[in-house]
Amino acid sequence: MELTREATRVYALNEEDRLVAEITFPMTAPGVYTIDHTFVDPSLRGQGAADALVRAALEQIRENGGQAEATCSYALRWLEKHPEH
């Protein structure tokens, strides 16, 4: 899965240019990015795609000089399991 990174979004398209994975993290306060949405197409489930999205989002947030928060249920659970992030 090849990820495309934007300032507040990371996503992947399949061979037909259809969205198959996405995570969004808008800036909700100065320097604070809130992960509010994670989507993984059923064709990618169970392959670590959501984990890769969260890691890429956190990397992008760090590159933006920000801090991460989450309202997305998957991201909240992920951050609880990985307190080092």
DSSP file (Angstrom, degrees, kcal/mol; ACC not computed):
  #  RESIDUE AA STRUCTURE BP1 BP2  ACC     N-H-->O    O-->H-N    N-H-->O    O-->H-N    TCO  KAPPA ALPHA  PHI   PSI    X-CA   Y-CA   Z-CA
    1    1 A M              0   0    0      0, 0.0     2,-0.6     0, 0.0    13,-0.1   0.000 360.0 360.0 360.0 120.8    0.0    0.0    0.0
    2    2 A E        -     0   0    0     11,-0.3    11,-0.5     2,-0.0     2,-0.3  -0.837 360.0-147.0 -96.2 122.7    1.5    3.3   -1.1
    3    3 A L        -     0   0    0     -2,-0.6     2,-0.5     9,-0.1     9,-0.2  -0.691   4.4-153.0 -93.8 140.6    0.5    6.2    1.1
    4    4 A T  E     -A   11   0A   0      7,-3.4     7,-2.3    -2,-0.3     2,-0.4  -0.945  17.1-149.7-108.3 131.0    0.1    9.8   -0.1
    5    5 A R  E     +A   10   0A   0     -2,-0.5     2,-0.3     5,-0.2     5,-0.2  -0.854  19.4 171.8-109.3 136.7    0.7   12.4    2.5
    6    6 A E  E >   -A    9   0A   0      3,-3.1     3,-0.6    -2,-0.4    54,-0.0  -0.770  52.1 -90.2-125.5 175.0   -0.9   15.8    2.7
    7    7 A A  T 3  S+     0   0    0     -2,-0.3    57,-0.1     1,-0.2     3,-0.1   0.856 123.0   9.1 -58.1 -37.5   -0.7   18.4    5.5
    8    8 A T  T 3  S+     0   0    0      1,-0.1    17,-2.4    19,-0.0     2,-0.3   0.040 125.7  57.1-133.3  26.4   -3.7   17.0    7.4
    9    9 A R  E <   -AB   6  24A   0     -3,-0.6    -3,-3.1    15,-0.2     2,-0.4  -0.978  49.2-168.9-158.1 142.1   -4.5   13.8    5.5
   10   10 A V  E     +AB   5  23A   0     13,-2.3    13,-2.4    -2,-0.3     2,-0.3  -0.998  26.2 158.8-130.1 135.6   -2.8   10.5    4.6
   11   11 A Y  E     -AB   4  22A   0     -7,-2.3    -7,-3.4    -2,-0.4     2,-0.4  -0.952  28.7-142.7-151.5 168.2   -4.5    8.2    2.1
   12   12 A A  E     - B   0  21A   0      9,-2.4     8,-2.7    -2,-0.3     9,-1.3  -0.997   9.8-158.4-137.2 141.6   -4.0    5.3   -0.4
   13   13 A L  E     - B   0  19A   0    -11,-0.5   -11,-0.3    -2,-0.4     6,-0.2  -0.858  16.8-130.5-112.8 151.4   -5.6    4.6   -3.7
   14   14 A N    >   -     0   0    0      4,-2.3     3,-2.1    -2,-0.3    -1,-0.1  -0.226  44.8 -79.6 -87.9-172.4   -5.8    1.3   -5.4
   15   15 A E  T 3  S+     0   0    0      1,-0.3    -1,-0.0     2,-0.1    -2,-0.0   0.755 133.1  52.6 -61.5 -25.6   -4.9    0.5   -9.0
   16   16 A E  T 3  S-     0   0    0      2,-0.1    -1,-0.3     0, 0.0     3,-0.1   0.229 120.1-109.1 -93.2  13.4   -8.2    2.0  -10.2
   17   17 A D  S <  S+     0   0    0     -3,-2.1     2,-0.4     1,-0.2    -2,-0.1   0.794  71.3 145.9  61.5  31.1   -7.6    5.2   -8.3
   18   18 A R        -     0   0    0      1,-0.0    -4,-2.3     2,-0.0    -1,-0.2  -0.830  58.0-107.0 -97.2 136.7  -10.3    4.3   -5.8
   19   19 A L  E     +B   13   0A   0     -2,-0.4    -6,-0.2    -6,-0.2     3,-0.1  -0.445  46.3 162.8 -62.8 124.2   -9.8    5.4   -2.2
   20   20 A V  E     +     0   0A   0     -8,-2.7    21,-3.2     1,-0.4     2,-0.3   0.504  63.9  20.0-121.4 -11.4   -8.9    2.3   -0.1
   21   21 A A  E     +BC  12  40A   0     -9,-1.3    -9,-2.4    19,-0.2    -1,-0.4  -0.962  63.8 164.1-158.4 141.7   -7.4    3.9    3.1
   22   22 A E  E     -BC  11  39A   0     17,-2.6    17,-3.2    -2,-0.3     2,-0.4  -0.978  14.7-175.6-160.3 144.0   -7.5    7.3    4.7
   23   23 A I  E     -BC  10  38A   0    -13,-2.4   -13,-2.3    -2,-0.3     2,-0.4  -0.991  13.5-162.8-138.5 136.8   -6.9    9.1    7.9
   24   24 A T  E     +BC   9  37A   0     13,-2.1    12,-1.8    -2,-0.4    13,-1.0  -0.928  13.0 175.3-122.6 147.1   -7.6   12.8    8.5
   25   25 A F        -     0   0    0    -17,-2.4    10,-0.2    -2,-0.4   -16,-0.1  -0.545  12.9-168.9-150.8  75.3   -6.3   15.0   11.3
   26   26 A P        -     0   0    0      0, 0.0     8,-2.6     0, 0.0     2,-0.6  -0.256  35.2-102.3 -65.4 154.1   -7.3   18.7   11.0
   27   27 A M  E     +D   33   0B   0      6,-0.2     6,-0.3     1,-0.2   -19,-0.0  -0.699  41.7 175.9 -75.8 121.2   -5.7   21.4   13.1
   28   28 A T  E     +     0   0B   0      4,-2.3     5,-0.2    -2,-0.6    -1,-0.2   0.536  67.3   5.8-107.3 -11.0   -8.3   22.0   15.9
   29   29 A A  E >  S-D   32   0B   0      3,-1.2     3,-2.6     0, 0.0    -1,-0.3  -0.940 108.4 -59.2-158.6 163.8   -6.2   24.5   17.9
   30   30 A P  T 3  S-     0   0    0      0, 0.0     3,-0.1     0, 0.0    -2,-0.0  -0.311 125.8  -5.2 -54.7 118.1   -2.9   26.1   17.4
   31   31 A G  T 3  S+     0   0    0      1,-0.2    36,-2.7    -2,-0.1     2,-0.5   0.512 110.4 112.5  76.4   5.3   -0.4   23.3   17.0
   32   32 A V  E <   -De  29  67B   0     -3,-2.6    -4,-2.3    34,-0.2    -3,-1.2  -0.952  44.8-170.4-117.0 123.7   -3.0   20.6   17.8
   33   33 A Y  E     -De  27  68B   0     34,-3.0    36,-2.4    -2,-0.5     2,-0.6  -0.945  10.1-152.1-112.7 129.8   -4.1   18.1   15.2
   34   34 A T  E     - e   0  69B   0     -8,-2.6     2,-0.8    -2,-0.5    36,-0.3  -0.895  10.8-140.2-108.0 116.9   -7.0   15.9   16.0
   35   35 A I  E     + e   0  70B   0     34,-3.1    36,-2.9    -2,-0.6    37,-2.0  -0.640  36.6 161.2 -72.3 112.3   -7.2   12.5   14.3
   36   36 A D        +     0   0    0    -12,-1.8     2,-0.3    -2,-0.8    -1,-0.2   0.473  52.0  32.8-117.1  -4.5  -10.9   12.4   13.6
   37   37 A H  E     +C   24   0A   0    -13,-1.0   -13,-2.1    35,-0.1     2,-0.4  -0.942  48.2 178.0-159.3 130.2  -11.4    9.7   10.9
   38   38 A T  E     -C   23   0A   0     -2,-0.3     2,-0.4   -15,-0.2   -15,-0.2  -0.996  11.5-179.7-132.5 129.3   -9.7    6.5    9.9
   39   39 A F  E     +C   22   0A   0    -17,-3.2   -17,-2.6    -2,-0.4     2,-0.4  -0.995   7.3 177.3-131.6 132.9  -11.0    4.4    6.9
   40   40 A V  E     -C   21   0A   0     -2,-0.4   -19,-0.2   -19,-0.2     5,-0.1  -0.987  30.8-123.8-133.7 125.2   -9.7    1.1    5.6
   41   41 A D    >>  -     0   0    0    -21,-3.2     3,-2.4    -2,-0.4     4,-0.7  -0.326  27.3-114.7 -61.1 145.0  -11.4   -0.7    2.7
   42   42 A P  G >4 S+     0   0    0      0, 0.0     3,-0.7     0, 0.0    -1,-0.1   0.799 114.2  67.4 -53.3 -29.2  -12.5   -4.3    3.5
   43   43 A S  G 34 S+     0   0    0      1,-0.2    -2,-0.1     3,-0.0   -23,-0.0   0.697 107.7  38.6 -66.3 -16.9  -10.0   -5.5    1.0
   44   44 A L  G X4>S+     0   0    0     -3,-2.4     3,-1.4   -24,-0.2     5,-0.6   0.467  85.8 123.1-109.8  -5.3   -7.2   -4.3    3.2
   45   45 A R  T <<5S+     0   0    0     -4,-0.7    -4,-0.0    -3,-0.7     0, 0.0  -0.262  73.4  24.0 -63.5 144.2   -8.5   -5.2    6.6
   46   46 A G  T 3 5S+     0   0    0      1,-0.0    -1,-0.2     0, 0.0    -3,-0.0   0.550  98.9  94.8  80.9   8.2   -6.3   -7.4    8.8
   47   47 A Q  T < 5S-     0   0    0     -3,-1.4    -2,-0.1     0, 0.0    -1,-0.0   0.240 104.0-100.4-114.8  11.2   -3.2   -6.4    6.9
   48   48 A G  T  >5S+     0   0    0     -4,-0.1     4,-2.2     3,-0.0     5,-0.1   0.630  80.2 133.3  82.8  13.8   -2.0   -3.6    9.2
   49   49 A A  H  ><S+     0   0    0     -5,-0.6     4,-2.2     2,-0.2     5,-0.1   0.915  71.3  48.5 -65.7 -43.7   -3.3   -0.8    7.1
   50   50 A A  H  > S+     0   0    0      1,-0.2     4,-2.3     2,-0.2    -1,-0.2   0.906 111.1  51.2 -64.8 -40.6   -5.0    1.1    9.9
   51   51 A D  H  > S+     0   0    0      1,-0.2     4,-2.4     2,-0.2    -1,-0.2   0.924 109.9  49.9 -59.4 -45.5   -1.8    0.9   12.0
   52   52 A A  H  X S+     0   0    0     -4,-2.2     4,-2.3     1,-0.2    -2,-0.2   0.877 109.4  52.5 -62.2 -38.2    0.2    2.2    9.1
   53   53 A L  H  X S+     0   0    0     -4,-2.2     4,-2.7     2,-0.2    -2,-0.2   0.933 109.9  46.9 -63.7 -46.3   -2.2    5.1    8.7
   54   54 A V  H  X S+     0   0    0     -4,-2.3     4,-2.7     1,-0.2     5,-0.2   0.931 113.1  49.1 -63.1 -44.7   -1.9    6.1   12.3
   55   55 A R  H  X S+     0   0    0     -4,-2.4     4,-2.1     1,-0.2    -1,-0.2   0.912 112.8  47.5 -61.1 -41.9    1.9    5.9   12.3
   56   56 A A  H  X S+     0   0    0     -4,-2.3     4,-2.5     2,-0.2    -1,-0.2   0.894 111.5  51.0 -66.3 -39.6    2.0    8.0    9.1
   57   57 A A  H  X S+     0   0    0     -4,-2.7     4,-2.8     2,-0.2    -2,-0.2   0.929 110.0  49.0 -63.2 -45.0   -0.4   10.6   10.5
   58   58 A L  H  X S+     0   0    0     -4,-2.7     4,-2.3     1,-0.2    -1,-0.2   0.890 111.5  49.9 -63.2 -38.3    1.7   10.9   13.7
   59   59 A E  H  X S+     0   0    0     -4,-2.1     4,-2.4    -5,-0.2    -1,-0.2   0.918 112.0  47.8 -63.5 -43.4    4.8   11.3   11.6
   60   60 A Q  H  X S+     0   0    0     -4,-2.5     4,-1.9     2,-0.2    -2,-0.2   0.901 110.4  51.8 -65.0 -40.9    3.1   14.0    9.5
   61   61 A I  H  <>S+     0   0    0     -4,-2.8     5,-2.8     2,-0.2     4,-0.3   0.911 110.5  48.6 -62.3 -42.9    1.8   15.8   12.7
   62   62 A R  H ><5S+     0   0    0     -4,-2.3     3,-1.6     1,-0.2    -2,-0.2   0.919 110.1  51.4 -62.3 -43.3    5.4   15.8   14.1
   63   63 A E  H 3<5S+     0   0    0     -4,-2.4    -1,-0.2     1,-0.3    -2,-0.2   0.829 106.8  54.4 -62.7 -30.9    6.7   17.2   10.8
   64   64 A N  T 3<5S-     0   0    0     -4,-1.9    -1,-0.3    -5,-0.2    -2,-0.2   0.531 119.0-116.0 -77.0  -6.3    4.0   19.9   11.0
   65   65 A G  T < 5S+     0   0    0     -3,-1.6    -3,-0.2    -4,-0.3     2,-0.1   0.734  73.7 123.6  78.7  23.0    5.4   20.7   14.4
   66   66 A G      < -     0   0    0     -5,-2.8     2,-0.3    -6,-0.2    -1,-0.2  -0.456  59.7-117.1-112.3-178.6    2.2   19.8   16.2
   67   67 A Q  E     -e   32   0B   0    -36,-2.7   -34,-3.0    -2,-0.1     2,-0.4  -0.876  30.3-124.3-115.6 150.8    0.8   17.5   18.8
   68   68 A A  E     +e   33   0B   0     -2,-0.3     2,-0.3    17,-0.2   -34,-0.2  -0.779  28.7 167.8-103.1 140.6   -1.8   14.8   18.2
   69   69 A E  E     -e   34   0B   0    -36,-2.4   -34,-3.1    -2,-0.4     2,-0.4  -0.845  20.0-144.8-130.2 170.9   -5.2   14.2   19.8
   70   70 A A  E     +e   35   0B   0     -2,-0.3   -34,-0.2   -36,-0.3   -36,-0.1  -0.998  34.1 165.0-144.8 140.8   -7.8   11.8   18.7
   71   71 A T        +     0   0    0    -36,-2.9     2,-0.2    -2,-0.4   -35,-0.2   0.449  61.4 100.7-117.7 -16.8  -11.6   11.6   18.5
   72   72 A C  S  > S-     0   0    0    -37,-2.0     4,-2.6     1,-0.1     5,-0.2  -0.528  74.6-135.7 -68.7 131.4  -11.6    8.6   16.1
   73   73 A S  H  > S+     0   0    0     -2,-0.2     4,-2.1     1,-0.2     5,-0.2   0.882 102.6  49.2 -61.3 -40.2  -12.3    5.4   18.1
   74   74 A Y  H  > S+     0   0    0      2,-0.2     4,-2.6     1,-0.2    -1,-0.2   0.948 113.0  46.6 -64.5 -47.0   -9.5    3.4   16.3
   75   75 A A  H  > S+     0   0    0      1,-0.2     4,-2.8     2,-0.2     5,-0.2   0.879 110.1  54.2 -63.8 -38.3   -6.9    6.1   16.8
   76   76 A L  H  X S+     0   0    0     -4,-2.6     4,-1.9     2,-0.2    -1,-0.2   0.945 111.8  43.8 -59.8 -48.4   -7.9    6.5   20.5
   77   77 A R  H  X S+     0   0    0     -4,-2.1     4,-1.9     2,-0.2    -2,-0.2   0.902 113.2  52.6 -63.0 -41.2   -7.4    2.8   21.1
   78   78 A W  H  X S+     0   0    0     -4,-2.6     4,-1.2     1,-0.2    -2,-0.2   0.931 109.5  48.0 -61.4 -46.5   -4.1    2.8   19.1
   79   79 A L  H  < S+     0   0    0     -4,-2.8     6,-0.2     1,-0.2    -1,-0.2   0.853 109.1  53.9 -65.0 -34.6   -2.8    5.7   21.2
   80   80 A E  H  < S+     0   0    0     -4,-1.9    -1,-0.2     1,-0.2    -2,-0.2   0.883 111.2  45.8 -64.9 -37.6   -3.7    4.0   24.4
   81   81 A K  H  < S+     0   0    0     -4,-1.9    -1,-0.2     1,-0.2    -2,-0.2   0.677 119.1  42.5 -77.7 -18.4   -1.8    0.9   23.3
   82   82 A H    ><  +     0   0    0     -4,-1.2     3,-2.2    -5,-0.2    -1,-0.2  -0.567  63.6 163.8-127.6  66.7    1.2    2.9   22.2
   83   83 A P  T 3   +     0   0    0      0, 0.0    -1,-0.1     0, 0.0    -2,-0.1   0.683  67.3  76.4 -63.6 -16.0    1.7    5.5   25.0
   84   84 A E  T 3         0   0    0      1,-0.3    -5,-0.1    -3,-0.1    -2,-0.0   0.690 360.0 360.0 -66.6 -16.2    5.2    6.2   23.7
   85   85 A H    <         0   0    0     -3,-2.2    -1,-0.3    -6,-0.2   -17,-0.2   0.417 360.0 360.0 -95.5 360.0    3.6    8.2   20.8
